[in-house]
Amino acid sequence: MPGRSDEALLCPSAQPEMPDPQILGVVSVGKDKPLVTYLSEHVAATPELLAQAAPAAAGEVFRLAARCETSKCTHFDGQQCRLATRIVEMLPEVAENLPPCIIRRFCRWYRQEGRAACARCPQIVTRNDDPDEVLKKVAGRPIAPSAGGMNETAVS
């Protein structure tokens, strides 16, 4: 992976409004939760293609990749993606073998966390309107008030 600067790495959980997004995979319902089925070729995430997700949001149906926005992203701490760290630390592996991936060579999560990120990646859905408490912590979203009445947030 030498020769690719950190600024040119790809985010494997991009938002549709990020510049030049591509479709990394399609979300399907697994046994009891969503799983991503990865594409085998590059497909631009055009507005017309993303509109086909309706009435669902594009991030519920598609996993997108785009250039990592580093300091523009709330998950980036100046050197690393805290989301990738939390995914590896808090979620179980769901893939025994590395899933096929068209961006692995340039993926920020893979560059940072290696195979451990790839083994957990298929369970990541960019938009989930009903996440459980673990997924809220992984995403860095606020969780329910603690017994002491203080509103806790995920450890970043």
N, C-alpha and C positions, 0 to 999 in steps of 0.2 A: 503494500500500500504506500510505499514511499513516493514522493513526487506530488502528492495531493495535499494542499494546505488545509488546515482546519476550516478555513473560511469556505472552502469548496466542498465540504462534506455534505451529505444529504440527511435530512430529517426523515425517518421512516413513519412519522405520524404527523404529517403536515396538514395544514388547514387549506381549504379550497382557494382562499384569497391570496395565498402566498404566490410569489412569482414562479411561473413555469412548473406547475405541479404535474406529476405523472401518477397514473394509477399503479399502485404497488400490488393491490389485491382486492378481492371482493369478500365482504363479510357474509358469512352464512351462519345459520343457527346450528350449533353443535348439539351434543347430548343434552346439556343443560345451560349452555352459554354460547355466545357468539365466538366463531373462529374465522380467521382469515384464510382464504385460499389465494395463493400468490399467482400472479400472472407470469408467463414465461417470456414475455417480450415487452418492450417499452410502449406505453400507450399514453399519449398526452391527455390530461384531464381538462378537456375543453368544456366551456360552459354548457354546450349542448349535451355532451356526454354526462356531465354531473347532474343536469336537469332530469335525466332519466331515473334518478333515485326517487323522485317525487312520488308520493307525498312525504317520504322520509327525507331527512337531511342527508346531504352527500356524505358526510362523515359517519353516518350510521350504516351506509351501504358500501362505501369504498374506503380503503386505506390508501392514503396518498403519500407521496414522497416529493420533497422539494429541497432546495438548497437550505441548509441549516442557517437560521437567522442569528445565531450566536447571541450577541448582546441585546438584540431586539426581543428575545424569547425569555419569558419568565422562568423557564427551567434551566437556563444557562447561567452558570455562576462565574463566568469569565474564563474558565478553562474546560469545564466538563458539563455534560447534560445531567442534571440532577434527576430528571425523569428516568433516564436509562439506569442510573444507580438504584433508584427506588424500585424499578421493575425487577431488577436482579435480586435485590435484597428482600422484597416483600411478596413476590409472586412465585408459585411453583412452576417447574418446567412443564410444558404441555407437548413438546416435540422431542421424541427420542433421538431422531436424526435431525440434522440441520435442514430446515425447510428450504425449498428452492427459492432463491431471491435474486432479482435482477439488479439490486443496488448494493449488495453486501460489500463489495469492494470499496464503495464510497460512503457506506453507512456510518453515521456518527455513533450510533449505539454499538455497532460491531467493532468499530475502531476503539471505542472506549472500554467496552465490557466483554468483547469477544463472544465465544460460543454461548456463554450464559445468557446474553441478551437474545440471541437467535432462538434458543430453546423456549423462551417465554413470549416471543414476539407474536405468534399467531393468535394469542388471546387479547391483544391490544386492539381496542376499537376507539378510534379518535373521538367519536361523539357517542356518548352513552348517557341518556337522560334518566336512567334509573340504576346508578352504580351502587354496589354494596359498600360497606364501610372500608373494606380493604382497598377497593379500587379508588375510593375517595382519597385515602391516604397516599396511594401510589401517585395519583394525579396531582397531589398537593392541594386538594380542595379542603375547605373547612369541614370538620366532622361535627357530630352532635355535641351539645354542651356536656362537659364532664360532671361528675358528682359534685364538685366544688362550685359549679355554676359558671366556670370560665369556659369560653369558647376555644377549643383546641384547634390547631392546624397541624398538618403533616410535618414531620421533621424534614427539613430540607438540607 
